Amino acid sequence: MEKVFYITTPIYYVNAEPHLGHAYSTVVADFLARWHRLDGYRTFFLTGTDEHGETVYRAALGAGEDPKAFVDRVSERFRRAWDLLGIAYDGFIRTTEERHRRVVQGVLQKVYEAGDIYYGEYEGLYCVSCERFYTEKELSEGLCPLHGRPVERRKEGNYFFRMERYREWLIDYLQTHPDLIRPEGYRNEVLAMLAEPIGDLSISRPKARVPWGIPLPWDEGHVTYVWFDALLNYVSALGYPDGEGYRIFWPHAWHLIGKDILKPHAVFWPTMLKAAGIPMYRHLGVGGFLLGPDGRKMSKTLGNVVDPFALAERYGKDAVRYYLLREIPYGQDTPVSEEALRTRYEADLADDLGNLVQRTRAMLLRYAEGRVPEPVAGEEVEEGTRLAERLRLLVRELKFHVALEEAMAYVKGLNRYINERRPWELYRKDPGEARAVLYRVVEGLRIASILLTPAMPDKIAELRRALGLKEEVRLEEAERWGLAEPLPIPEEAPVLFPKEAAPQRAGPGGSAEVKGPQGGRIGLEDFAKVELRVAEVVAAERHPNADRLLVLRLSLGNEERTVVAGIARWYRPEELVGKKVVLVANLKPARLRGVESQGMILAAQEGDRLALATVEGDIPPGAVVR
């Protein structure tokens, strides 16, 4: 049987610019789409924009634009925003498209002819921003519970959908399909809504008041209420009722929403589907609110809004994607901040994953002739082949943060494995076993890279290229050991996740000169930014492309670094081996004549004389210099 997966975001209302809430839901949907494609599912990922309604009409008038020109402009901003975050959607629906208009009018006519739509007078409390009526009980101190704004009392003639008729059916459906709404707490919230009569739903607005909408097919004097219009995008984009896309994908639909639109998707939409004779969707995933660093819901008024697109420019789109997926337990209200992103970036991506790739590449170039070694078994790290099945379950349960935590825990384990086996020392005694250790690490990285692809597609593609691994992969390949082929790796590869570091004065080709004060005194807080560590020179050779440079291999105890130093005039390579030098360890890597230098060593220079800063005694490599 063919495996099929259909995932949708909400279609985003075009009365405002794309923001973090939009970005989060879309990144989650993109992750799920990429995961299922990786796992062999025929996948369709839909997003788009909701472009009708009173709020949009007012926003267009306020901007001095024709409504169509206004929605064209804002809808395009959403497309550009998703490009910035690497969103690979299959379909983008706009509710102003003719294909959508036909479906909306067709469903309205069908439900009307079945007797489920009638005309009536209604008076109630209306929020223009939500475009819906509220009861007194639903308000928060007399204000809209979502926007905190005053509501309007309105009385007008509208057409109504007999939603109350389907309340008992919906209660029974939720009780017999306990996984329809997830996390479970939101299902319980919907059942509580249905414990009392929900009434019928006003599904039209007088065209004289709101001209911007889809006219009712039997009454041109009314336009369709924005929710009855917008929700049908999930089937109109598939070619409902006769399209092949509808036939293939609709039975497998997963909707993702924010909890602020739970009622329309969990009450309005199911009853609309039932009345129209359309089968129910498979799952509804409900995300929580993203909070500002101060723990309050984000608001421009409060000044606590985090801009995901600015963060993507500073840290890279894959780092932002990883942070949102790893940091936020799906369904829970969670604070987000640049500081938290930076912490994840430095710890998970730069220190664990990026550093592992860098040191593995360096050791392959030095100890394995720049090739992935021949495949060997490795019980110590073959446990990674069992991760894919575990992560399948976690992803299906919407526990993305746990899935990524487990994938990164495996990466940390590979780092520990290198530190324990110490291939740089092993190579002196048994070069074959050193290469076997390196193969196991490369193979472990191959497995981890497959599992991390849906979260960070571009960076993981870079990772595979850096290790000479094939780029096209399938999830099932993470369940098999020994697929990394013994091929050459590229001589050069970019640092995956370079750490941001304060600019440092560079000495000759990678050594830092200790000189007298040049720019006045600095405070302790500035000095504390520089990380100095003891490093032992385990190997040294002349730079292949520069006579004045030496390439040093330094041990920090639990890792090795390559440093290019401009000291060939004063030191021969062989006399440096065994020396303990002082390394600036948190300096951003730099490429010097084709070789990447991962830090600087300290030296003092006076006139034509230069001497390295060295450490005497039994201080071990890796010790902090204070």
N, C-alpha and C positions, 0 to 999 in steps of 0.2 A: 504494500500500500504506500502511495506517495505521501511523504511528510510535507505538510503545508502549514504556514504561519502567516497571520495577518495582524499587523500592529498599527495602531493609530495614536496620534497625539490629539488633544483638543485642537480644533481649528481656532486660531487666535484672533481675538477681536481687534480690529484695526483702528480703534479710537486712541491707541497709545503706541509708543515705541516698544520693540522687543526688550524684555528685561530678564532678570535672573530666573524668575519663576518659569517663564517660557523656555529659557535655555535648559533648565534642569529636566523638565518633562521631555523635551526633544532629545537631549543626550541619553536619557534612559531608554527612550524608544529606539534610538539609533543603536545603542548597545544591544538591545534585545534582537533587533533585526540582524545585526552583524553576527551575533552569537548563533542564531538559528540558521543563517546562511552557511556559517562555518560548519554547522552540524548536519548539513545536507537537506535542510528544509527549503522547499519552494516558498519564497518569502515576498511579501508585499508590505512596504512601509509607507504610510500615508500621513501627510501633514497638510497644512493650508491656512487660509484666513477666512474669517467670518465677517462679512462686509455689509450686512443690512442692519436696519434697526434705528431706533430713535437716537441712541447715543452717538452712533456714527454720523447720522444726519446733522445733529447739533455740532459735532466736532468739525465737520466739513464747512458748515456755515460760519463757525467761529474762525476758521482758517481762511475764509473768503474764497473757498474753492467749490467747484461743482462736485457733488458727491462721488461721481464715477472717477474723476481725476484724482480726488483725495484718496480713495481706496486703492487706485492703481499705484499711487506713489508709496503709500504705507505698506501695501502687500509686498512690493519689491524689496523693501527694507528687511522684511522677514526672510526672504530668500537670501539676501546678502549676509544676514546674520548667521544663517545656518551654514553658509559656505565658510564663514570664519571659524566655526566650530567643527568643521569636517563632517557635517550631517549628510549621509548618503540615502536620501529618501527616494522612493520609487514613484510616488505620485504627490502632486501638490494641487489641492482643490481650492477654488475660490467660489464663494456662494453667489457671485455675480455672473458666473459662467452659464451659458445656455443649457448645457447638459444637466446642471444642477437644478435650474429653474424648471425644466421639464419634469424631473423626478418629483420635486416638491409639489407641483400642481397635480401630477398624476396620483400621488398618495393622498393628497387632500381630497380630490374628487372621489377616490375609492372609499375613504373613511366617511365622507359626507353621504354618499349613496347608501352606505351600510347603516345610516341612522345614528352615527356616533358624533355628529357635529350639529349644533343647533344655534340659533340666534337668541341673545338675551341681554338684558340690562345688568350692569355690574357696578358696584361702588366699593372701593377699597383703598388701601394704603399702598402707594406705588413708588418704587425706587427707579429713577430714570437710568442710573448707572447699571443696575442689575437687569433692567427691563422686565421686572416681574412685580406682582402684587405680594404683599406680606400681611399676615394676621398680626393683631396687637401682641400676641404671645411671642411671635418670632422676633420682634424688634428688641433692640438693646437700649434701654433707657429712652425709648421713643425714636431711636435712630436706626437706619439700616445696619444690620449686624455685620455686614462685610465692609461697607464703605464709611460707616460712622457719619453718614449725612442724613439730613432730614428727608422724610418721605412725603409724597404728595397725596392728598385725598382726591381720588378721581372717580367720576361717575360717567360711564359712556356705554353705548351699545356695541357689543362685540360678538363674534362667533366663539362658541365654547366646544371643547372636546370633552366627551363624557369619560373623563379619567377615573372618576370614582367607581364606575362600573367594573373596572378591572383591579380594584384594590385587593379583594380577596384572592383573586388569581395570582397577583404578584406576591402576596404573603406566602401562599403555598409554594410558588416557584422558588422563592428565596430559602424556604425551609427544606425543600428537596434538592436544592443545588447550593450547598453551603459554601462552595468555593467560587461562586459567581462574583462576589465582591470581596476584594482583598486589599489590605489586611482585614481580618475578621471584625475588628472593632467597628469598621465603617458599615459592614453588613448589619450589625446590631443597631447601629444608629438609624439605618433605613427602616428596619423593622419597627423601631420606636416611632418613627414618623407615620408608619402605616397602622399603628395601633388605634388611631382615631381617624375619622373620615378626612380625606384629602381634598374633597370637592372636585369640581370640574375645572379644566384649564382654559383660560382665555387665550385663543390662538389667532386673534386678528387685531388690527388697529385701524381706525378710520383713516383712509388715505388722505383726507383733508388735513389731518393733523400730522401724520407720518407718511409722506409720499414715497419714501425711500424703502422699497421692499418688493416682494413678489406678490402680485395681486392674487386674490382668491379666484379660482377658475369660474365660480358661479356668481361672484359679486365683485366687480371691478372697483367698487367703492371702498374695499378693505384690502389691506396688505397683510401678509402672513407674519404672525408673531415670530420674533427672531429665533426663539428656541425651537419651534416646530420646523422652521426653515433650516437652521444650522445643523441640527442633529442628523438630518437625512444625508449630510455629506458622506457619512461612513458607507452608505450604499450607493449614492449617486456616483461617487468616484470609481466604483467598480463596474458601472454600467447596468445597475438595476433597471428593469427586472430581468432582462434577457441576455445581458452580457456574460461572456465567458469568465471575466474576472469575478463577477458576483457569484457565479456558480462555484468557482474553485475556492475563492478566498473567504467569502462571508461566513461559512460554517466554522471558521477557525479564528474569528475576530477577537482580539484583545484590545480594549480601550485603555488608555492612560489619561488620567485627569488630575487636577488639584482638588483638594477637599472642598474648596469654595464653590465648586459646581457639582457637588455630589447629588443633590436632589434632581436637577434636570437629567442627569445621566442614569440615575438609579430608580427614578420614579417616572418622570415624563417619558423618557426614551423607551423603557420596556413596555409601558402601556400603549405607546404609539405603535411599536412593532407588533404587539398582539392585535391591535385593532386593524392594522394594515395587512395582517396575515404574513408578516415577515418573521422568520425564525429569530430567536434570541441570540445575542452575542455570547461568546464563550466566557470571557472574563472582563471584569472592570477593576483596574488597578488604581488606587487612590493615594496620591502623594500628599504629604503634610505641607505646612507652611515653612518657607525658608525665612529665618529670622536674621535680623541685623546683628552685628557684633555685640550690641547691648542687650540681646535677648528679646527684643521687641520685634513685631512684624515689620518688615521693611516698608519704609514710606519716605517719599521725597520730602515731606514736611518735617519728618524727624531727622532727616539727613543721615540715615543709616543704610542707604542703598549700596549694594555691592554690584559693580558693573562687570559682568562676565566677559564682555568683549574687550574691555581694557586689560583685564587680567590675561586674556588669551594673547594679547600683543606683548605683554611683559614676560610671561612664563611659557607661552606656547599653548596651542589649543589642546594638545593631548594631555598636558599637565592639568589643565582646567577640567577636562573630561574625567580624568582619573580622580581628581579631588572630589568632584561632585558625587561620583559613583561610590567611592571608597568611604567618604566622610559621613554621608547621609543615610541612615537606616530608612529604607523606603516606607513611607506612610507616617513617619514621625515628624513633628515640628523640630527643626534643627537650626542652630545658629551657624552662619557661614561668614568668613572673613578672609581678607588677604593674608593675615598672619597665620591662620590655620592652613591655608593653601601653601604658604611658604614652608611651613613645618613639614607637611606631607611631601612637598617637592624635595626638600633637602634630605629628609630621612629615608623615604621609600624609594624615590626615583634617582636622586643623585648618589647618595651613600650606598644604597643596597643594589639596585638594578644597574645604574650607570657605572658605578665603580666596579661591579663584577664583570661587566662586559669589557671595560678598559683593561683591567688587570689580566683577564683571560686572553685578550688579544695580544697584550704585551708578552705573555709567557708563550703563546703559540709562535709568535715571531722569533723569540729567542730560543726556545727549547724544542720546537717541533718544526723547524725550517719553514715557518709561515704557513703551515697546513693544519687542517683538522686531522688528528691522528686516526689510525685504523680503529674501527669499532671494537669495543670490549664491554663485557658485562660489568655491572657495578651495583651490587645489592644496596650499597650505602645511599644511592640517590635514585634507584629505579622505582622507588615509591611514588615518584612523580607520575608514573603511568596510571596510577589509580585516582589521580586528581580529577580527571575530566568527568568521570561518572558522578563524583561527589559534587562538582560544580554544576553539572546539569540539574541536579535536584535543587540546589540553592538558587539558581537562576529562575527555575520554574516557580519557586516560592517567593520570588522577588527580593531575595536576600543578596543583592549585588554586593553590598559592602562586605559581607562575610565571604562571598566567593573571591573577591579581590584580596581580602586579608589572607585567605588560605593560599592563593597563588603566590603572593609576596612572601609568605612564610616559607614556602619552598625555595624562593630565591635566597632568602636569608640563610637557609640550610646549605645551599651551594656555597655561599661565602664561608660558612663555618667549615665545610668540607675542605676547601682550599687551605684555610688557616691550619687545620689539623694535619693535613697531609704534607703541606709545605713543599710543593713541587720544585721550588727553586733550590731547596737543599737536597731533595730526593734525586734531582738530576745528576748531582755529583757522584752519587753512589749507584743509581740504577736509572739511566735515561729512559729505558723502556717503560718502567713503572711510572715515571714522571709524566710521560706522554699518555699513559692510560688514565691517570688522574685528570689530565687536561681534557681527554675525550669525554670522560663522564661529566665534566662541568659543561662542555659545549652541548652535549646531548641533553643535559638538564635544562640549559638555557633554551634549547630548541623546544622542549616541551612547555616550559614556562611562557615562551613567546607566543605559542598558539593560544594558550589560555588567556593571555593579556591582550590579544589582538583586538577584540571588540571594544575594549576600553580605550586603547591608544594605537589606532591602526597605523598612523604614519610613523611614529617613533619605533614601533615594533618592526615595521618593514625595514627601517634603518638598522635595527639591531640584527636582523637576519642577514642583511647585506654585509654588515661588519664582520660577521662570523662565517661568511661564505655559504650560508644556508639558502635553500630555495625559498622564493617569496610566496608562491601559491601553496596554501596549506589547507588541510581539513581537520576538524576536531578529532576525528578517529585516529589521526596520526599522533596525537598526544597520548594515546593509549598503548603505543608500541615503542619498544626500546630499540635503539641502534639504527635509526634512520638518518642521522647526520653523516653525510658522505665525506670521505677523506679527500677533500679538495683544498686548493690554496685559498687563503683569506686575503682580502685586499690589503695592500701595504699601508694604506691610509684610510681612516674612517673618522667622521666627526664625533665629538663627545656627545653622547645622547642627551644628557641632562647637566650641562655645565652649571656649576654653582656661581651665583653672583658674588663677586669679591670686590672689596675696595681697591682702587688702582694702586699698584705697587711700583716702586722704583726698580727697574730692572738693571742688573749689572751686566757684564759681558756675557751674552748668550745664555742666561739662565742661572747665573750666580748673583746673589744680592750683596752689594758692597756695603760694609759697615763704615760709615763716614761720620764726620761731625755734624751737628744740627745745621740744617739748611733753611728751614722755614719756621723757626720758633718752636716753642714747646707744645707738646700734645698732652691730652689728658689720659688717665688710665682707661677710660672707656674706648679711646681710639686704639691704644696699645692692645687692649683685650681682644680686638678683632683679629689680630695676627696670631695664627696657631703655629708655634714652633715645636718641632719634635726631633728627637734623636733618630738618625737613620744610619744604618751600616751599609757601606759600599760592598756589594757582593760581586759586582762585575763592572768593568769599565773598558771602553774601546773608543777609538777615534771615530768622529762623525764621518760617514761616507761622503758627505757633500761639503764639508767645511773644515779646513785645516786647524782653525783655532778653537774648535768645539770638541768636547768629549761627551760621549753618551754614557751615563752612569746608571747602573741598576741598583736601587736602594731598597733595603729591607726595613720595614717599620714594625717588624715582629709578626703582625697578623696580615700583612699585605706587602706587595712590592710596588715600587714606583719607578718610572723612567724619568730622569732629569737630564736635560742638555745644559752643559755648563761651559762657559767660555774661559777655560783654564788650561787649555792644551799647551800654552806657552810656558806654564810654570810647573805642570805635573804630567808625568808619564802615566798611562792607564794602569800599568801593573803595580805602581807604588800606592795607588789609591785603595786597592782591594783590602778590606778589613778595617779601614778607617771609619770612625764614627763621626759624622758631620751633623750640622744643624740644618734642618729642612723647614722652609716655609711651606706648611702642609696644606693650607686652605687657599692657595692661590689658584686662580682660574687657569686651566691648562692653556698652553700656547704652542703653536707649531713652528719649529725652528729648522729651516732648511729641510723640510719633509719629515722630521721626527717630532712627535708630540712630547713636550716637556711638562711633567705633572708636578710642578713646584719649583722652588729655588733653593740652592744651598747658600749659606752665608760665607762671605769671605771679607777680609780686610785688605785694603790696598793703600800703599803709600808710595807715591811716585811710580817707579818701575817694579816695585816689589808687591807680591800678593801672597797671602796665606789664608788657607781655609780655617774657618772656625770649627774646631774639633772638640770632642768630649772624651775625657780620660776616665779610667776606672771601669767598674763593672755595671755601669748604667746600661740597661737593655735597650735595644732598638724599639722605637715607638714611645719611649718615655717623653713626657711633656717637659719642654724647657721653660723655666719660669724666671 
